[in-house]
Amino acid sequence: MKRGFTLVEMLAASAMAALLLVTVLVVISSLGRERRAMAERSKVQTPPDLTEIIRWDLVNARSIGTVRGVVTLSGFGTLDPDSLAPTPHRPVEVVYEVRRAAGKSWLVRRQRAPDNFDLSSTELVCSGVAGLSIIRQERSDGPTQDATTQPSTRPSKYLALSDCVRLRVKWDDPNRAPIDRMLVLR
């Protein structure tokens, strides 16, 4: 008696091998598509929390200082270190700076609460940031005063240092559009 596989057994084995090969190829191609999609999203999108965290700190800041690319805000807008949930009415000093970690540049947020060491923390806010600047802006209420009219007792244009700031974020990737937004704080 001859030992071996029949033609039907060989066709069944070939069909199962082809199905397995197709399944593996589909999984591999979907992983590649997902990786490319994530890379594209990271190039064009700004993390949604980036401007909101900075806005929260600016709204609650009483003073703003900038020294060599480090932005320091002092005020009363602490974030809980575990959940990043706002805990208002607690004194805090918040420092934003760009640092390198794990081969990438990161926007780092440090907060120090002088009255409660448990609320001190450091967070990596966003990767790929090359620079952050917060610039005080003028805000105009009403029509601007014409040079030929007499000045009134109440000027129509005033400098509100704590009302408006321009937030600028530069990225490491030159193809990524920088953030340049006017934030109205109060």
Buried (B, 14 or more C-beta within 10 A) or exposed (E): EEEEEEEEEEEEEEEEEEEEEEEEEEEEEEEEEEEEEEEEEBEEEBBEEBBEBBBBBBBBBEEBEEEEEBBBBBBEBBBEBEEBEBBEEBBBBBBBBBEEEEEEBBBBBBBBBEEEEEBBBEBEBBBBBBBBBBEBBEBEEEEEBEEEEEEEEEEBEEEBEBBBBEBBBBBEEEEBEEBEEEBEBE
